[in-house]
Amino acid sequence: MTLAAAFFYLFSTLTIGSAVMVISARNPVHSVLFLILAFVNAAGLFLLAGAEFLAMILVVVYVGAVAVLFLFVVMMLDVDFSELKQGFLQYLPVGLLVGLIVLVELVLVVGAWSVTPQAVLGTPTPGNMSNTAALGEVLYTQYVYLFQAAGFILLTAMVGAIVLTLQHRTNVRRQSIAAQNARTRASAIELKKIPSRAGV
């Protein structure tokens, strides 16, 4: 067994074990920590496959932002998960159906890759170019318009989410920059002459 194969079995075993613990752990905080462990081991698998850019994105985006956000939300909200689990059985058939569909899709993808591995990648990576450079070459040459369209769609979704959740409260004093810039010395300062020993 080579060193790469040993690391592959190590990372894959830890990834599968962490994924099982994510859905079987009773404490939601432990589930998020196991999710972070699964992401890190998946990044190790990407490194073994030569996709260093995807490994870096997985660690920076998912572990550094999404999983930590999940952890903070779970810790701050203090959700009563025992109450949420009461209606678990009524959603069990739908969950099994979705799981079966995902399993069939995974089998089809793995079967297609094992039959024709060259058909999975539409654009082969040049031998004299790194993974990050090849990904940038494909995104910014062949798929540049689709890439920019995806960016505009995400920007629209972000602005829409901000607009929908923005609430203006009537009893809160807000800053008026125009009124602040229009202030003069006469309107901003008022001098009062207080008699001696009279107090304020």
For each residue, the residues with C-beta under 8 A, 3 or more apart:
1: 5 6
2: 5 6
3: 6 7
4: 7 8 48
5: 1 2 8 9
6: 1 2 3 9 10
7: 3 4 10 11 44 48
8: 4 5 11 12 45 48
9: 5 6 12 13
10: 6 7 13 14
11: 7 8 14 15 41 42 44 45 48
12: 8 9 15 16 41 45
13: 9 10 16 17
14: 10 11 17 18 37 38 41
15: 11 12 18 19 38 41 42 45
16: 12 13 19 20
17: 13 14 20 21
18: 14 15 21 22 34 35 37 38 41
19: 15 16 22 23 34 38
20: 16 17 23 24
21: 17 18 24 25 30 31 34
22: 18 19 25 31 34 35 38
23: 19 20 31
24: 20 21
25: 21 22 28 30 31 34
26: 30
27: 30 31
28: 25 31 32 74 79 81
29: 32 33 71 74 75
30: 21 25 26 27 33 34
31: 21 22 23 25 27 28 34 35
32: 28 29 35 36 67 70 71 74
33: 29 30 36 37 71
34: 18 19 21 22 25 30 31 37 38
35: 18 22 31 32 38 39 67 70
36: 32 33 39 40 63 67 68 71
37: 14 18 33 34 40 41
38: 14 15 18 19 22 34 35 41 42
39: 35 36 42 43 58 59 62 63 67
40: 36 37 43 44 59 63
41: 11 12 14 15 18 37 38 44 45
42: 11 15 38 39 45 46 58
43: 39 40 46 47 54 55 56 58 59 63
44: 7 11 40 41 47 48 55
45: 8 11 12 15 41 42 48 49
46: 42 43 49 51 52 54 55 58
47: 43 44 50 51 52 55
48: 4 7 8 11 44 45
49: 45 46
50: 47 131
51: 46 47 54 55 131
52: 46 47 55 56 130 131 132
53: 56 57 131 132 135
54: 43 46 51 57 58 131
55: 43 44 46 47 51 52 58 59
56: 43 52 53 59 60
57: 53 54 60 61 62
58: 39 42 43 46 54 55 61 62 63
59: 39 40 43 55 56 62 63 64
60: 56 57 63 64 65
61: 57 58 64 65 66
62: 39 57 58 59 65 66 67
63: 36 39 40 43 58 59 60 66 67 68
64: 59 60 61 67 68
65: 60 61 62 68 69
66: 61 62 63 69 70
67: 32 35 36 39 62 63 64 70 71
68: 36 63 64 65 71 72
69: 65 66 72 73
70: 32 35 66 67 73 74
71: 29 32 33 36 67 68 74 75
72: 68 69 75 76
73: 69 70 76 77
74: 28 29 32 70 71 77 79
75: 29 71 72 78
76: 72 73
77: 73 74
78: 75
79: 28 74 84
80: 83 84
81: 28 84 85
82: 85 86
83: 80 86
84: 79 80 81 87
85: 81 82 88
86: 82 83
87: 84 90 91
88: 85 91 92
89: 92
90: 87
91: 87 88 94 95
92: 88 89 95 96
93: 96 97
94: 91 97 98
95: 91 92 98 99
96: 92 93 99 100
97: 93 94 100 101
98: 94 95 101 102
99: 95 96 102 103
100: 96 97 103 104
101: 97 98 104 105
102: 98 99 105 106
103: 99 100 106 107
104: 100 101 107 108
105: 101 102 108 109
106: 102 103 109 110
107: 103 104 110 111
108: 104 105 111 112
109: 105 106 112 113
110: 106 107 113 114
111: 107 108 114 115
112: 108 109 115 116 119 120
113: 109 110 116 117 120
114: 110 111 117
115: 111 112
116: 112 113 119 120
117: 113 114 120
118: 121 124
119: 112 116
120: 112 113 116 117
121: 118 124 125
122:
123: 134 138 142
124: 118 121
125: 121 129 131 134
126: 129 134
127:
128:
129: 125 126 133 134 137
130: 52 133 134
131: 50 51 52 53 54 125 134 135
132: 52 53 135 136
133: 129 130 136 137
134: 123 125 126 129 130 131 137 138
135: 53 131 132 138 139
136: 132 133 139 140
137: 129 133 134 140 141
138: 123 134 135 141 142 143
139: 135 136 142 143 144 147
140: 136 137 144 147
141: 137 138 144
142: 123 138 139
143: 138 139 146 147
144: 139 140 141 147 148
145: 148 149
146: 143 149 150
147: 139 140 143 144 150 151
148: 144 145 151 152
149: 145 146 152 153
150: 146 147 153 154
151: 147 148 154 155
152: 148 149 155 156
153: 149 150 156 157
154: 150 151 157 158
155: 151 152 158 159
156: 152 153 159 160
157: 153 154 160 161
158: 154 155 161 162
159: 155 156 162 163
160: 156 157 163 164
161: 157 158 164 165
162: 158 159 165 166
163: 159 160 166
164: 160 161
165: 161 162
166: 162 163
167:
168:
169: 172
170:
171:
172: 169
173:
174:
175: 180
176: 179 180
177: 180 181
178: 181 182
179: 176 182 183
180: 175 176 177 183
181: 177 178
182: 178 179
183: 179 180 187 188
184: 187 188
185: 188 189
186: 189
187: 183 184
188: 183 184 185
189: 185 186
190:
191:
192:
193:
194: 198 199 200
195: 198
196:
197:
198: 194 195
199: 194
200: 194
